[in-house]
Amino acid sequence: MEKDSILVGRVEFSFTNINDIGFFKSEDCDCSPLMYFMGDFGETYSESNGNYLGEEKDFPVIIWQSDADEIYIKTVVQDDLTGTQSLLKLYHTWKDSQ
């Protein structure tokens, strides 16, 4: 997908256990909030539908209420594009051939 002349990606996936993908929820209580630690993946937090603690407490965790049934996280993989080559032309070529 293209947005503002930049190639943008979206990743969706399914999983069996939410703990397998870096989320944490206590197994002892359904009242536990759902937490996600923004680890060392080279990503920067952009937005979510949860409460991000990284700006206020310098703790890169996002917390959702225990009854949340949809989780949304948006990150930026790389802000500085100096020295990189855009794949937008190739994307246009592929899109035009579809």
Contacts in CASP RR format, 6 or more apart in sequence:
PFRMAT RR
TARGET T0000
AUTHOR 0000-0000-0000
METHOD contacts of the structure
MODEL  1
MEKDSILVGRVEFSFTNINDIGFFKSEDCDCSPLMYFMGDFGETYSESNG
NYLGEEKDFPVIIWQSDADEIYIKTVVQDDLTGTQSLLKLYHTWKDSQ
1 7 0 8 1.000
1 8 0 8 1.000
1 9 0 8 1.000
1 10 0 8 1.000
2 8 0 8 1.000
2 88 0 8 1.000
2 91 0 8 1.000
5 88 0 8 1.000
6 86 0 8 1.000
6 88 0 8 1.000
7 86 0 8 1.000
7 87 0 8 1.000
7 88 0 8 1.000
7 91 0 8 1.000
13 21 0 8 1.000
15 21 0 8 1.000
18 25 0 8 1.000
18 34 0 8 1.000
19 25 0 8 1.000
22 36 0 8 1.000
22 37 0 8 1.000
23 34 0 8 1.000
23 35 0 8 1.000
23 36 0 8 1.000
23 71 0 8 1.000
24 34 0 8 1.000
24 35 0 8 1.000
24 36 0 8 1.000
24 37 0 8 1.000
25 32 0 8 1.000
25 33 0 8 1.000
25 34 0 8 1.000
25 35 0 8 1.000
25 66 0 8 1.000
26 32 0 8 1.000
30 66 0 8 1.000
31 66 0 8 1.000
32 66 0 8 1.000
33 63 0 8 1.000
33 64 0 8 1.000
33 65 0 8 1.000
33 66 0 8 1.000
34 63 0 8 1.000
34 64 0 8 1.000
34 65 0 8 1.000
34 66 0 8 1.000
34 68 0 8 1.000
34 71 0 8 1.000
35 61 0 8 1.000
35 62 0 8 1.000
35 63 0 8 1.000
35 64 0 8 1.000
36 61 0 8 1.000
36 62 0 8 1.000
36 71 0 8 1.000
36 73 0 8 1.000
37 60 0 8 1.000
37 61 0 8 1.000
38 45 0 8 1.000
38 54 0 8 1.000
38 60 0 8 1.000
38 61 0 8 1.000
38 62 0 8 1.000
38 75 0 8 1.000
39 60 0 8 1.000
42 77 0 8 1.000
43 75 0 8 1.000
43 76 0 8 1.000
43 77 0 8 1.000
44 75 0 8 1.000
44 76 0 8 1.000
44 77 0 8 1.000
44 79 0 8 1.000
45 52 0 8 1.000
45 54 0 8 1.000
45 60 0 8 1.000
45 62 0 8 1.000
45 73 0 8 1.000
45 75 0 8 1.000
46 74 0 8 1.000
46 75 0 8 1.000
46 76 0 8 1.000
47 72 0 8 1.000
47 73 0 8 1.000
47 74 0 8 1.000
48 62 0 8 1.000
48 71 0 8 1.000
48 72 0 8 1.000
48 73 0 8 1.000
48 74 0 8 1.000
49 64 0 8 1.000
49 68 0 8 1.000
49 70 0 8 1.000
49 71 0 8 1.000
49 72 0 8 1.000
50 62 0 8 1.000
50 63 0 8 1.000
50 64 0 8 1.000
50 68 0 8 1.000
50 71 0 8 1.000
50 72 0 8 1.000
51 62 0 8 1.000
51 63 0 8 1.000
51 64 0 8 1.000
52 61 0 8 1.000
52 62 0 8 1.000
53 59 0 8 1.000
53 60 0 8 1.000
53 61 0 8 1.000
53 62 0 8 1.000
53 63 0 8 1.000
54 60 0 8 1.000
54 61 0 8 1.000
62 73 0 8 1.000
64 71 0 8 1.000
78 84 0 8 1.000
END
